[in-house]
Amino acid sequence: LDQLRSPALFAIMLAGLWFSLDRLKFTIKASANIDKAFTLLIAINITWLFVRILNALIKEFLVPYSQREDNNLDEQLIRLLQQAVKVILWSLGLVVGLNNAGFDVAALIAGLGIGGLAIALASQDTVKNMFGGVILFLDKPFQIGDRVMIDSMDGFVMDIGIRSTRMRTLEGRLVTIPNAYFSEKPIQNVTQGPFFKVSVSLGLVYDTPYEKMQEGISILKDIAKSNPNLAEESIIMFEDFNTYSMDIKFVFFIKPGEDIPQVRSDINFEILKRFT
């Protein structure tokens, strides 16, 4: 019913306008133009109604089904289906509306075909990005919500479209990337990896005695063991005698699905607290 509200109000407005204009006197040519305009508007209203009904059915039935574990539907394919439904229905609706309004649709399409070559040359990048979007849907290197790294960009995938993909970087910026870019660059999917490796180097001054170095390593082992977001394996060692410090290497692995920035922050705060 929520989806039907706006098309229904538009239909009521068209009906009111139709009955109002029907009481006025126009020339034959003006009346014919008014009839054509109303025919086109009615076709647009009906198309709008069907698009909303189909989108409502997709959201009500297919989207919840795609979120179940025992199905073969992909949520990204559902989004592509929604976009395809809109394009197909609106194209058919406009063609039918123009045809019923008395326009020569065949001649119009033929006229568009004359400039097709120029349009094709001008839209090479668009076609390339659309093919890139199809490859993304087929290969599925990432999904919405995954954290990915590509070149210098690191962030979470917000939306995957047929032409471009939007990503929210760790700095909070929203970046729109053409889909063709993903077919040319290596993609690191952090979310779907087994673990996320973090390496921390702690430099202790040369006045630190042997016992304190051992105590520091024990503290790091306890931090790694007590944090439930980390894998059981961790690497803690007295790494090197640096120029101005003695370095302890702490390498830990964050479990898949965890909030990586938050876990790293918690570990760093715990190190700061225990080493103070």
N, C-alpha and C positions, 0 to 999 in steps of 0.2 A: 504493500500500500504506500509506503514511503517513496518507492521508485515511481509509482503511478501519479503522485500528486502534481508534479510540475507539468508533465504532458497533459493531464486532465485540465489543469487551470488554463493552459495555452489553448486547448480545444474549446473551452467555454468562452475565452476571449475571441477566438475566431468566429464562433457561432454568433456571439453578440454583435461583432463587427459586420458579419454577413447580413443579419436581419436589419441592422441599422442602415447599411448602404442600399439594401434592397428597397427601402422606402424612398430613396432619392432618385431623381431623374438624371441620367447621363446620356451622352451621345453613344451611338452604337459602337464606335471604336473604343471609347473609354470603358463601356460595359464589358467588351470582349477582353480588354487588358485586365480589368478587375477580376474577371472569371479565371483568366490564366494565373494571376497572382494567387488567388485563393486555392486553385488546384495544386500549385506548387507548395504553398504553405501547409495544406492538408497532408500532402505526401511527406513533407518534412516532419510534421507532427506524428504521423503514424510510424515513420521510421524511428523517430526518437522514442516512441512508446515501446517498439519491439527491442531496440537496443537496451533500454533500461530493464525490460522484463528478462531478456537473456542474461544480462549481467547479474541480475538478482538471483536467477536460477543457478548460475555458475558459482556465485559466492555462497549460496545456501547449501548446495549439494556437492559440487566438485572440490571447492577449496577445503572444507572439512575432511573430505575423503582423501585428498592429497596429503593431509597432515597425519594420517594414520600410518602406522608402521607396516601394515600388511597389504600394501597396494603398490602398483607400478607407476602411478601418476607422479609427475614431478611438479612442484609448485611453480617453477619457472615456466614450464610448458602451459600451465593454467593461465599465467599472466600473458603469455604469447597468444593463447587462444582468445582471451578477452580483447586484446588489441586487434587480432584478425577479425573477430566478429564485428567490432565497431567499423573497421575499414570496409568490409564486404557489405554490411547492411546499409551504411551511409552511401556507398557507391551505387548500390541497387536502388535505394530510395530516391536519390537525386536523378538517376537516369529515368526511372518510372515517372517521377514528378514532372520532369521536363518534357517527356514524351506525351503525357496526358495533357500538359499545358499547351501543346501544339507546336513545340519546338522540334526541329529536325535533328534528332539526336545522332542519327547515322552520319549526317553531314558534319555535325560538330566533332564527332570522334575522328572522322576522316581528316578534318582540318587540323586537329591536334596531332594526327599522325604525320602530317607534312613537317611539322617542327620537331618530330620525335628525335631525329638525329642530333639536332642542336641541344635538345634537352638531355639526351643521353650523354653527350660529351661534357655538358656542364655538371652532370650529376654523377660523375665517375666515383668521387669520394663517398657520396651517399650510398651508392650501390655496393662499394667495397665495404663500408661499415655494416650494411645490412647482411652481407655474406659473413662478415666477422661475427655478427650477432647470432646467425644460424649455427656457426661453428661453436660458439660458446654454449648454446643450448644443447648441442649434440655431445660435445666433449665434456662439458660440465667441470671445468677446472676449479670453479668455486661456486658458491651459492650465496644468496642474500644473507647477510649477517656474518659471513666469513671475514677473517682478517687476512689480507693479501699484501704482498710486497712486490712492486714492479718498478724497476729502476730506482729512483730516489723517493718514490711514493710508498707510504706505509699507512694503511687504514682499513676501515671496515666497509664492505660492499653494502650499499643502501638500496640500489635499484638496478636491475638489468633490463635494458630495453632492446628493441630490435636494431637501433642505430647507435646507441651509446650506453655507457654504464656509469652510474654515479657512485662515488666513494667518499666516505667521511674520513679524512686523515686524522692522525693522532693529535694534531694541533687543533682539530675542530673545524677545519675548512672542508667545504663540499666541493669536490673535484668531479667534473664531467669528462670522461675519457671516451673517445671514439672506439668502437669495438674492433676496428681494423688494427688498432695499436696492440691489442692483446695477442694477435696472431704473429706479430713481429718481435715480441719481447718475451723473455722467460718470466714465468709467474711463480712466486713462492706463496703457497697457501699455508699460512701459519696455523690456522684453526684445524685443518685436517691432518696436520703433522702429528706424529706420535707424542712428542714432547717439545716444549720450547726451551732451548738452552739459554742460560744466562750466566755470564762470566763476570765475577767481581774480583778486583785486585785490591788488597788492603796493605798499605805501606806503613810499617811500624818503624819507629826511630831506632837507631843503632844502640841506644841506651837500654832498650828492652831486654831484660834477662831471659835466659833459656826457659825458665819456669813459666814466665808470662807468655812466651811464644807457644808453649805447649797448652797453656790455659786458653789462649785465643783459638787454637785449632779445636779444642774440646767444645768451646762455646759455639763455634760454627757447626760442628757436628750435631750438637743439641738443637740448634735452630732449624737445621735441615730435617731432623727426625721429628720435631714437634709440630711442624707446619703440615696440615693435611692436604694442602694444594700442591705439594711437591712430590715427585717420584722418590722412591726409596733410595735410588742410586744418587750419589753426589760425589764430587771430587774436591777434596780439601788437602792442601799440601803447602809446605814451605817452599815457595817456588824459586826465589832468586835473591841474591845480594845485589840490590840496585845501588845506584850512585849515592842516593841520599836516604835510602830506606831498605828494610828487609821485608820482602813481599810475601804475603800469604795469598794463595790462589783459592778462590771459592767458586766452584762451578755447580750449579743446581739446575734441575729440569722441572718446568711447570707442566702440570697435567693438562691434557686437551680439554677445551671447553671452559677453562678458568679465565678470570679477568686478569690478563697478563700485567697491565700497568699497575693494578691494585696489588697483586701478589708481590711484584718487585718492590713496590713502595713499602709494603708490610715487612718484607725481609730487610730492607735497608734501615727502616726505623728500629727493628729489633737488634740489628747489628750495632747501630748507634747507641741504643739503650744499654746493651750488655757490655760494650767496650768502653763506656764512659766511666 
